[in-house]
Amino acid sequence: MRACPKPFRAGNFGASEEIHARRSQRAVTERDNGDRLVYGRALRKPVVNRAVRITRSAFAGVWFFLVPLVAAVALVASLGHGAPDPLDPPTGLFAFMRDQPVPLAIVVFTIVETLLWRVRYRLPLAAKVYPAARADLPEEARADVEAAMGLLEECERLQDRFAKKIDAQDRRTLEEQTEALELALEAAPFELAVFQSSRDDLANTVDRVFAPYRKGETREYVEQIVIALGLALALRSFVVEAFKIPSGSMIPTLRVGDHIFVDKLRYGPLMPFGKGRLYSRMPPVRGDVVVFGFPERPEEDFIKRVIGHPGDTIEVFDGHPRINGWEVPHCHAGSFSYSDSDEVWSRHEGELFVEFLGENSYLVLLDRAALGAMDHQGPFTVKPSEFFVMGDNRNNSHDSRLWFGGKGGGVPFDLLKGHALFVWFSASSKGFDASRIGTVVTGHPRVEQASVELQAGIEKCLSERPSVTLPPAR
């Protein structure tokens, strides 16, 4: 049973005069069900009533969710889509933002929401939902006023929950002190000293009366930790997850020891507590780098590049794929070498090519000395709802060409976990590599510490991007 009073609008009286006038009106009282005092006077709605809560929720929804969302979407859309101009490719921060729309949208949303929160008292209609937004309120008192509103809400909530455990005297004291604080909040002009005194009185009484029933400090900390963990798990499960690259199958795009973020919303939201997606019409495009569960052992995570779509017939000649008889365009950039460790025998040498598939341009390596390299592989027919994938280190990759005992196979759409975004940390047996941090997986192709000749070869290939980069329609 609610015992907090229902005060009336304060008008033009000061808070102290208004409190005195209110108390003088109390003439007749009667018992209502034996546990609530009802005064013989005109009653009105409390400061924090249901209508106020609804209005405040709508205000917050518009300014702190809808507006930041529109700003984030508008900025991402303004960066444009489609393949970049090969003669003037985006570089630096612009290239990073263009290639990472989901992280960019999250950052923009957070920044806009934070800025709006800092100026929330100055937003249109703020005075209708925030007493702390009153024009005559001293700036230094706004935070205290907002905290006082929270105290009033807590007082009402605790009394509703523990009404039968409070004696009549404590109930009456809470009622009078709540009324005094509400009047101090609404008084015109605002009297800071009266407000502070009323707030402190109510806070002390609430602490005394509800001490046995309020959450302890330890419980509050535990609840905050649980909430934080829940949010982190939700983000990891449905939005962004971190993965570590354990092998060299994606060299030179990704190195052993790279830690990457993966966008789990790109291909549709995942089903909670199950496999599959809520929306299955957002397949990966050709050239995307994806993380997925290995079809033969789904508990193992693989990362490869999407080459074929359902219904495609794939053949591979000298490491270069052909889709339905159409050869994926490629350009020789130069020689490339890398080492798995400090041992001499671990050195790999090969030829580096730039491949063009859809909107994506990426580097592939053909290792001269790799065991198991084949001049011709296939044909492979991609089953419905599956995707054919290959590693960028073509002769050192266990991918769709070799699965299921060498028969080959695709990745079911339900096993896709997300789209690879960028490297956020990199450390291998050789130590920490700061040059890898920020490397965009599907961005402008580059090789760290490349020779002048190799870098020139890559740029030359990119400048000669072919006009047709997708197979003809079947």
RODO-2510 file (C-alpha; in nm, 4 decimals, decimal comma):
residues 474
     n   res          X          Y          Z
     1     m     0,0000     0,0000     0,0000
     2     r     0,1434     0,3356    -0,1031
     3     a     0,1924     0,5834     0,1821
     4     c     0,3795     0,8635     0,0015
     5     p     0,1485     1,1661    -0,0260
     6     k    -0,0021     1,3173    -0,3355
     7     p     0,1120     1,6803    -0,3228
     8     f    -0,0320     1,9747    -0,5129
     9     r     0,1351     2,2216    -0,7490
    10     a     0,3251     2,4766    -0,5475
    11     g     0,2234     2,7883    -0,7346
    12     n     0,4217     3,1036    -0,6516
    13     f     0,4786     3,0416    -0,2810
    14     g     0,8214     2,9675    -0,1403
    15     a     0,8790     2,6123    -0,0223
    16     s     0,8768     2,6899     0,3511
    17     e     0,5521     2,8922     0,3285
    18     e     0,3939     2,6223     0,1142
    19     i     0,4761     2,3484     0,3622
    20     h     0,3270     2,5532     0,6437
    21     a     0,0130     2,6234     0,4362
    22     r    -0,0238     2,2559     0,3502
    23     r    -0,0013     2,1399     0,7087
    24     s    -0,2570     2,3951     0,8189
    25     q    -0,5094     2,2441     0,5751
    26     r    -0,5104     1,9114     0,7547
    27     a    -0,8269     1,9078     0,9545
    28     v    -1,0031     1,5815     0,9067
    29     t    -0,8448     1,2390     0,8860
    30     e    -0,9904     0,8964     0,8506
    31     r    -0,8586     0,5471     0,8408
    32     d    -0,8564     0,3641     0,5103
    33     n    -0,8275    -0,0158     0,5578
    34     g    -0,6482     0,0487     0,8832
    35     d    -0,3055     0,1308     0,7399
    36     r    -0,3200     0,4494     0,5257
    37     l    -0,4024     0,8079     0,6257
    38     v    -0,6237     1,0025     0,3833
    39     y    -0,6475     1,3752     0,4498
    40     g    -0,9572     1,5850     0,4079
    41     r    -0,8169     1,8001     0,1295
    42     a    -0,7851     1,8078    -0,2459
    43     l    -0,5405     1,5428    -0,3641
    44     r    -0,3339     1,5500    -0,6819
    45     k    -0,0982     1,3191    -0,8649
    46     p     0,2526     1,2775    -0,7234
    47     v     0,5535     1,4301    -0,8936
    48     v     0,6713     1,0887    -1,0155
    49     n     0,3506     0,9292    -1,1429
    50     r     0,2836     0,6847    -1,4240
    51     a     0,2253     0,9531    -1,6861
    52     v     0,5571     1,1174    -1,5969
    53     r     0,7380     0,7846    -1,6242
    54     i     0,5850     0,7159    -1,9664
    55     t     0,6716     1,0650    -2,0876
    56     r     1,0257     1,0326    -1,9548
    57     s     1,0681     0,6936    -2,1239
    58     a     0,9466     0,8353    -2,4556
    59     f     1,1792     1,1331    -2,4195
    60     a     1,4754     0,9050    -2,3469
    61     g     1,3832     0,6724    -2,6336
    62     v     1,3832     0,9568    -2,8843
    63     w     1,6909     1,1497    -2,7684
    64     f     1,9133     0,8707    -2,6374
    65     f     1,8304     0,5921    -2,8830
    66     l     1,6534     0,7104    -3,1971
    67     v     1,8611     1,0246    -3,2589
    68     p     2,2004     0,8501    -3,2049
    69     l     2,0823     0,5600    -3,4240
    70     v     1,9828     0,7936    -3,7077
    71     a     2,3154     0,9790    -3,6770
    72     a     2,5141     0,6533    -3,6889
    73     v     2,3226     0,5167    -3,9881
    74     a     2,3454     0,8489    -4,1729
    75     l     2,7225     0,8714    -4,1271
    76     v     2,7811     0,5124    -4,2362
    77     a     2,5577     0,5656    -4,5412
    78     s     2,7377     0,8893    -4,6318
    79     l     3,0673     0,7008    -4,6700
    80     g     2,9263     0,5292    -4,9751
    81     h     2,9247     0,1728    -5,0963
    82     g     3,0604    -0,0198    -5,3870
    83     a     3,4131    -0,0792    -5,5030
    84     p     3,6594     0,2034    -5,4406
    85     d     3,8126     0,3956    -5,7266
    86     p     4,1341     0,2060    -5,8083
    87     l     4,2995     0,5291    -5,9233
    88     d     4,2173     0,7054    -5,5996
    89     p     4,1606     0,4414    -5,3279
    90     p     4,0555     0,5598    -4,9824
    91     t     4,3373     0,5716    -4,7318
    92     g     4,3948     0,6255    -4,3621
    93     l     4,1033     0,6844    -4,1293
    94     f     3,8501     0,7210    -4,4123
    95     a     3,9417     0,3793    -4,5529
    96     f     3,9151     0,2230    -4,2079
    97     m     3,5727     0,3774    -4,1445
    98     r     3,4441     0,2772    -4,4869
    99     d     3,5532    -0,0841    -4,4444
   100     q     3,4239    -0,1206    -4,0865
   101     p     3,0628     0,0030    -4,0844
   102     v     2,9488    -0,1890    -3,7745
   103     p     3,2266    -0,0733    -3,5356
   104     l     3,1939     0,2781    -3,6796
   105     a     2,8184     0,2803    -3,6183
   106     i     2,8669     0,1606    -3,2588
   107     v     3,1289     0,4305    -3,1916
   108     v     2,9186     0,7079    -3,3480
   109     f     2,6079     0,5937    -3,1596
   110     t     2,7993     0,5977    -2,8306
   111     i     2,9543     0,9408    -2,8910
   112     v     2,6256     1,1047    -2,9954
   113     e     2,4385     0,9467    -2,7038
   114     t     2,7068     1,0626    -2,4579
   115     l     2,6995     1,4191    -2,5912
   116     l     2,3202     1,4315    -2,5753
   117     w     2,3260     1,3004    -2,2195
   118     r     2,5661     1,5740    -2,1149
   119     v     2,3260     1,8415    -2,2455
   120     r     2,0060     1,6583    -2,1556
   121     y     1,8719     1,9476    -1,9477
   122     r     1,8922     2,1771    -2,2514
   123     l     1,7157     1,9493    -2,4955
   124     p     1,3700     2,0482    -2,6249
   125     l     1,0911     1,9452    -2,3849
   126     a     1,3460     1,8477    -2,1177
   127     a     1,1756     2,0727    -1,8632
   128     k     0,8573     1,8661    -1,9034
   129     v     1,0220     1,5456    -1,7856
   130     y     1,3232     1,6562    -1,5784
   131     p     1,2650     1,8852    -1,2780
   132     a     1,6414     1,9375    -1,2920
   133     a     1,5953     2,1137    -1,6283
   134     r     1,4083     2,4094    -1,4759
   135     a     1,5449     2,7399    -1,6016
   136     d     1,5610     2,8955    -1,2531
   137     l     1,7601     2,6074    -1,1059
   138     p     2,1239     2,6767    -1,0129
   139     e     2,3596     2,4746    -1,2349
   140     e     2,5370     2,3223    -0,9365
   141     a     2,2040     2,1925    -0,7984
   142     r     2,0888     1,9998    -1,1070
   143     a     2,2627     1,6736    -1,0182
   144     d     2,1292     1,6925    -0,6612
   145     v     1,7756     1,7525    -0,7867
   146     e     1,7957     1,4525    -1,0164
   147     a     1,9245     1,2397    -0,7275
   148     a     1,6336     1,3662    -0,5145
   149     m     1,3883     1,2468    -0,7806
   150     g     1,5498     0,9056    -0,7572
   151     l     1,5099     0,9176    -0,3797
   152     l     1,1373     0,9890    -0,4147
   153     e     1,0953     0,6977    -0,6533
   154     e     1,2855     0,4698    -0,4182
   155     c     1,0714     0,5857    -0,1247
   156     e     0,7526     0,5008    -0,3126
   157     r     0,8853     0,1659    -0,4285
   158     l     1,0004     0,0604    -0,0814
   159     q     0,6745     0,1631     0,0819
   160     d     0,4683    -0,0261    -0,1743
   161     r     0,6761    -0,3361    -0,1100
   162     f     0,7088    -0,3199     0,2685
   163     a     0,3901    -0,1305     0,3677
   164     k     0,2829    -0,3857     0,6292
   165     k     0,6229    -0,3812     0,7998
   166     i     0,6253    -0,0065     0,8705
   167     d     0,4612     0,1294     1,1880
   168     a     0,2177     0,4218     1,1735
   169     q     0,4609     0,6804     1,3110
   170     d     0,7319     0,5992     1,0557
   171     r     0,4735     0,6029     0,7788
   172     r     0,3533     0,9465     0,8813
   173     t     0,7112     1,0772     0,9079
   174     l     0,7914     0,9469     0,5579
   175     e     0,4716     1,1010     0,4262
   176     e     0,5484     1,4436     0,5697
   177     q     0,9131     1,4427     0,4623
   178     t     0,8270     1,3221     0,1132
   179     e     0,5700     1,5980     0,0827
   180     a     0,8226     1,8543     0,2013
   181     l     1,0803     1,7420    -0,0575
   182     e     0,8277     1,7414    -0,3410
   183     l     0,7139     2,0924    -0,2500
   184     a     1,0763     2,2091    -0,2307
   185     l     1,1353     2,0674    -0,5784
   186     e     0,8363     2,2518    -0,7233
   187     a     0,8601     2,5783    -0,5314
   188     a     0,9022     2,8975    -0,7317
   189     p     1,1444     3,0501    -0,6763
   190     f     1,3651     2,7519    -0,5943
   191     e     1,5065     2,7648    -0,2381
   192     l     1,8292     2,5662    -0,2314
   193     a     1,8650     2,5563     0,1485
   194     v     1,5074     2,4315     0,1994
   195     f     1,5552     2,1701    -0,0729
   196     q     1,8786     2,0393     0,0793
   197     s     1,7266     2,0204     0,4262
   198     s     1,4177     1,8345     0,3005
   199     r     1,6276     1,5951     0,0937
   200     d     1,8601     1,5132     0,3831
   201     d     1,5685     1,4562     0,6213
   202     l     1,4005     1,2087     0,3856
   203     a     1,7281     1,0334     0,3012
   204     n     1,8046     0,9811     0,6708
   205     t     1,4574     0,8485     0,7442
   206     v     1,4629     0,6117     0,4447
   207     d     1,8020     0,4814     0,5577
   208     r     1,6710     0,4245     0,9114
   209     v     1,3324     0,2728     0,8300
   210     f     1,4292     0,0545     0,5354
   211     a     1,7814    -0,0449     0,6396
   212     p     1,6781    -0,4099     0,7000
   213     y     1,5100    -0,4311     0,3578
   214     r     1,7408    -0,2326     0,1269
   215     k     2,0116    -0,3904    -0,0817
   216     g     2,3441    -0,4094     0,0929
   217     e     2,6548    -0,2610    -0,0649
   218     t     2,7941    -0,6064    -0,1369
   219     r     2,4748    -0,7127    -0,3094
   220     e     2,4740    -0,3988    -0,5239
   221     y     2,8328    -0,4661    -0,6331
   222     v     2,7487    -0,8287    -0,7135
   223     e     2,4436    -0,7251    -0,9164
   224     q     2,6479    -0,4695    -1,1123
   225     i     2,9125    -0,7307    -1,1874
   226     v     2,6469    -0,9806    -1,2998
   227     i     2,4828    -0,7200    -1,5235
   228     a     2,8197    -0,6242    -1,6743
   229     l     2,9018    -0,9894    -1,7414
   230     g     2,5589    -1,0422    -1,8944
   231     l     2,6037    -0,7484    -2,1287
   232     a     2,9527    -0,8665    -2,2245
   233     l     2,8224    -1,2159    -2,3000
   234     a     2,5336    -1,0738    -2,5020
   235     l     2,7717    -0,8595    -2,7091
   236     r     3,0021    -1,1570    -2,7598
   237     s     2,7165    -1,3861    -2,8605
   238     f     2,5232    -1,1557    -3,0913
   239     v     2,7328    -0,8516    -3,1930
   240     v     3,1140    -0,8772    -3,1889
   241     e     3,3470    -1,1598    -3,0860
   242     a     3,7259    -1,1829    -3,0731
   243     f     3,9138    -1,4685    -3,2404
   244     k     4,2803    -1,5659    -3,2621
   245     i     4,4434    -1,6836    -3,5861
   246     p     4,6155    -2,0164    -3,5106
   247     s     4,7572    -2,1077    -3,8541
   248     g     4,9077    -1,9539    -4,1669
   249     s     4,6292    -2,0491    -4,4095
   250     m     4,5309    -1,6822    -4,4599
   251     i     4,8827    -1,5405    -4,5085
   252     p     4,9488    -1,2695    -4,6215
   253     t     4,6073    -1,1257    -4,5214
   254     l     4,6258    -1,2618    -4,1671
   255     r     4,9299    -1,3855    -3,9752
   256     v     4,9678    -1,6481    -3,7037
   257     g     4,9022    -1,4778    -3,3700
   258     d     4,6719    -1,2074    -3,5057
   259     h     4,3704    -1,1369    -3,2854
   260     i     4,0703    -1,0116    -3,4793
   261     f     3,7198    -0,8855    -3,4112
   262     v     3,4353    -1,0562    -3,5972
   263     d     3,1035    -0,8897    -3,6827
   264     k     2,8326    -1,1415    -3,5913
   265     l     2,5434    -0,9313    -3,7251
   266     r     2,6654    -0,8996    -4,0852
   267     y     2,4871    -1,2144    -4,2012
   268     g     2,1825    -1,1857    -3,9773
   269     p     2,1327    -1,2099    -3,5987
   270     l     2,2098    -1,5490    -3,4468
   271     m     1,9377    -1,7544    -3,2822
   272     p     1,9559    -1,7259    -2,9007
   273     f     2,0665    -2,0537    -2,7388
   274     g     2,0635    -2,2404    -3,0684
   275     k     2,2006    -2,2760    -3,4184
   276     g     2,0971    -2,0795    -3,7215
   277     r     1,9909    -1,7205    -3,7705
   278     l     1,6726    -1,5248    -3,7137
   279     y     1,7001    -1,3839    -4,0654
   280     s     1,8651    -1,6052    -4,3287
   281     r     1,8587    -1,3794    -4,6366
   282     m     2,1846    -1,1975    -4,5697
   283     p     2,4457    -1,4327    -4,7239
   284     p     2,8151    -1,3450    -4,7469
   285     v     2,9308    -1,1886    -5,0723
   286     r     3,2139    -1,3272    -5,2807
   287     g     3,5489    -1,2270    -5,1393
   288     d     3,4305    -1,1888    -4,7783
   289     v     3,6574    -1,3296    -4,5069
   290     v     3,4395    -1,5303    -4,2696
   291     v     3,4726    -1,7274    -3,9463
   292     f     3,2709    -2,0480    -3,9314
   293     g     3,2426    -2,3840    -3,7645
   294     f     3,4411    -2,6507    -3,9509
   295     p     3,1736    -2,8665    -4,1234
   296     e     3,3430    -3,1939    -4,0209
   297     r     3,3875    -3,0797    -3,6577
   298     p     3,1614    -2,7772    -3,5956
   299     e     3,3142    -2,7108    -3,2536
   300     e     3,6357    -2,6013    -3,4307
   301     d     3,6490    -2,2506    -3,5762
   302     f     3,7998    -2,1863    -3,9200
   303     i     3,8597    -1,8635    -4,1116
   304     k     3,8631    -1,8537    -4,4931
   305     r     3,7539    -1,6421    -4,7895
   306     v     3,4197    -1,6975    -4,9658
   307     i     3,4644    -1,7893    -5,3321
   308     g     3,1525    -1,9743    -5,4448
   309     h     2,7805    -1,9467    -5,3848
   310     p     2,5124    -2,2190    -5,3866
   311     g     2,4845    -2,3858    -5,7280
   312     d     2,8303    -2,2761    -5,8468
   313     t     3,0731    -2,5164    -6,0067
   314     i     3,4265    -2,4462    -5,8837
   315     e     3,7544    -2,5581    -6,0361
   316     v     4,1018    -2,4505    -5,9290
   317     f     4,3945    -2,4246    -6,1709
   318     d     4,7391    -2,3474    -6,0305
   319     g     4,5783    -2,2044    -5,7175
   320     h     4,3384    -1,9710    -5,9031
   321     p     3,9637    -2,0508    -5,8904
   322     r     3,7243    -2,0656    -6,1822
   323     i     3,3559    -2,0130    -6,1114
   324     n     3,1237    -2,1740    -6,3677
   325     g     3,4078    -2,1647    -6,6175
   326     w     3,4913    -1,7954    -6,5477
   327     e     3,8409    -1,7396    -6,4119
   328     v     3,8685    -1,5022    -6,1178
   329     p     4,0845    -1,2088    -6,2423
   330     h     4,4315    -1,1949    -6,0915
   331     c     4,7503    -0,9979    -6,1353
   332     h     5,1071    -1,0984    -6,0457
   333     a     5,2514    -0,8509    -5,7917
   334     g     5,5921    -1,0046    -5,7176
   335     s     5,7796    -1,2506    -5,5000
   336     f     5,7044    -1,2906    -5,1302
   337     s     5,8565    -1,4861    -4,8426
   338     y     5,7780    -1,5469    -4,4757
   339     s     5,8917    -1,7689    -4,1890
   340     d     5,6879    -1,9662    -3,9373
   341     s     5,9707    -1,9415    -3,6831
   342     d     6,3362    -1,8489    -3,6505
   343     e     6,4459    -2,1834    -3,7968
   344     v     6,5885    -2,1786    -4,1498
   345     w     6,3731    -2,4698    -4,2605
   346     s     6,0553    -2,2780    -4,1750
   347     r     6,1081    -2,0194    -4,4487
   348     h     5,8457    -2,0114    -4,7257
   349     e     5,8869    -1,8454    -5,0641
   350     g     5,6304    -1,7945    -5,3332
   351     e     5,4558    -1,5625    -5,5750
   352     l     5,2086    -1,2989    -5,4618
   353     f     4,9000    -1,2178    -5,6682
   354     v     4,6163    -0,9675    -5,6382
   355     e     4,2760    -1,1271    -5,7003
   356     f     3,9608    -0,9317    -5,7829
   357     l     3,6276    -1,0817    -5,6814
   358     g     3,3198    -0,8628    -5,6527
   359     e     3,3968    -0,5482    -5,4557
   360     n     3,6972    -0,7110    -5,2896
   361     s     4,0614    -0,6945    -5,3899
   362     y     4,2941    -0,9156    -5,1875
   363     l     4,6351    -1,0843    -5,1891
   364     v     4,6902    -1,4568    -5,2438
   365     l     5,0141    -1,6495    -5,2088
   366     l     5,1267    -1,9505    -5,4126
   367     d     5,4006    -2,1263    -5,2149
   368     r     5,6561    -2,2835    -5,4477
   369     a     5,7652    -2,5580    -5,2091
   370     a     5,4346    -2,6433    -5,0383
   371     l     5,3579    -3,0117    -5,0198
   372     g     5,0267    -3,1181    -5,1661
   373     a     5,0036    -2,8378    -5,4213
   374     m     4,8006    -2,9444    -5,7246
   375     d     4,7801    -2,8024    -6,0732
   376     h     4,4101    -2,8820    -6,1016
   377     q     4,1423    -2,9431    -5,8395
   378     g     3,7748    -3,0065    -5,8925
   379     p     3,5188    -2,9628    -6,0242
   380     f     3,3214    -2,9047    -5,7053
   381     t     2,9485    -2,8270    -5,7063
   382     v     2,8330    -2,6064    -5,4190
   383     k     2,5216    -2,7427    -5,2473
   384     p     2,2164    -2,5289    -5,1654
   385     s     2,2605    -2,3106    -4,8547
   386     e     2,6367    -2,3660    -4,8585
   387     f     2,9397    -2,1579    -4,9576
   388     f     3,2724    -2,2598    -5,1085
   389     v     3,5722    -2,1163    -4,9230
   390     m     3,9491    -2,1024    -4,9781
   391     g     4,2479    -1,9763    -4,7825
   392     d     4,4621    -1,6944    -4,9218
   393     n     4,7751    -1,9075    -4,8708
   394     r     4,6468    -2,1330    -5,1470
   395     n     4,8981    -2,4163    -5,1212
   396     n     4,8939    -2,4228    -4,7395
   397     s     4,5225    -2,4162    -4,6613
   398     h     4,2849    -2,6901    -4,5520
   399     d     3,9676    -2,5614    -4,7135
   400     s     3,6686    -2,6594    -4,9284
   401     r     3,8947    -2,8296    -5,1843
   402     l     4,0178    -3,0933    -4,9371
   403     w     3,7351    -3,1568    -4,6928
   404     f     3,5467    -3,4826    -4,6500
   405     g     3,8345    -3,7089    -4,7455
   406     g     3,9377    -3,5026    -5,0471
   407     k     3,5912    -3,4966    -5,2020
   408     g     3,5491    -3,1288    -5,1171
   409     g     3,2542    -2,9500    -4,9612
   410     g     3,1028    -2,6191    -4,8638
   411     v     3,0190    -2,4354    -4,5417
   412     p     2,6502    -2,4510    -4,4415
   413     f     2,5087    -2,1041    -4,3854
   414     d     2,4074    -2,1981    -4,0294
   415     l     2,7731    -2,2560    -3,9380
   416     l     2,8810    -1,9038    -4,0323
   417     k     2,9765    -1,7077    -3,7214
   418     g     3,0602    -1,3712    -3,8678
   419     h     3,2585    -1,1398    -4,0918
   420     a     3,6225    -1,0664    -4,0061
   421     l     3,6781    -0,6966    -3,9272
   422     f     4,0282    -0,5931    -3,8197
   423     v     4,3323    -0,6932    -3,6163
   424     w     4,3234    -0,5493    -3,2638
   425     f     4,6292    -0,7314    -3,1274
   426     s     4,9088    -0,9434    -3,2715
   427     a     5,1668    -1,1589    -3,0949
   428     s     5,3461    -1,4688    -3,2217
   429     s     5,6530    -1,6715    -3,1262
   430     k     5,8589    -1,3757    -3,2475
   431     g     5,6891    -1,1399    -3,0005
   432     f     5,4443    -0,8506    -3,0126
   433     d     5,3901    -0,6888    -3,3551
   434     a     5,2513    -0,3352    -3,3252
   435     s     5,2496    -0,2877    -3,7045
   436     r     4,9599    -0,5333    -3,7363
   437     i     4,7237    -0,3465    -3,5038
   438     g     4,4413    -0,1855    -3,6975
   439     t     4,4948    -0,3940    -4,0113
   440     v     4,1611    -0,4168    -4,1917
   441     v     4,0942    -0,7715    -4,3104
   442     t     3,8979    -0,6751    -4,6219
   443     g     4,0484    -0,3319    -4,6705
   444     h     4,3165    -0,2005    -4,9046
   445     p     4,5602    -0,4922    -4,9691
   446     r     4,8986    -0,4323    -4,8101
   447     v     5,2031    -0,6166    -4,6827
   448     e     5,3945    -0,4907    -4,3816
   449     q     5,7631    -0,4232    -4,4463
   450     a     5,7245    -0,5073    -4,8156
   451     s     6,0063    -0,4240    -5,0541
   452     v     5,9713    -0,1215    -5,2763
   453     e     5,9357    -0,3478    -5,5803
   454     l     5,6623    -0,5590    -5,4212
   455     q     5,4656    -0,2568    -5,2999
   456     a     5,4918    -0,1011    -5,6459
   457     g     5,3697    -0,4261    -5,7991
   458     i     5,0649    -0,4357    -5,5678
   459     e     4,9738    -0,0738    -5,6463
   460     k     5,0166    -0,1373    -6,0194
   461     c     4,7794    -0,4331    -6,0025
   462     l     4,5213    -0,2325    -5,8096
   463     s     4,5401     0,0515    -6,0624
   464     e     4,4642    -0,1995    -6,3381
   465     r     4,1549    -0,3407    -6,1708
   466     p     3,9440    -0,5192    -6,4363
   467     s     3,5955    -0,3941    -6,5143
   468     v     3,4362    -0,7377    -6,4691
   469     t     3,4959    -0,8949    -6,1287
   470     l     3,1927    -1,1209    -6,0934
   471     p     3,1077    -1,4408    -6,2818
   472     p     2,8329    -1,4151    -6,5430
   473     a     2,4838    -1,5038    -6,4298
   474     r     2,3994    -1,8684    -6,4699
***
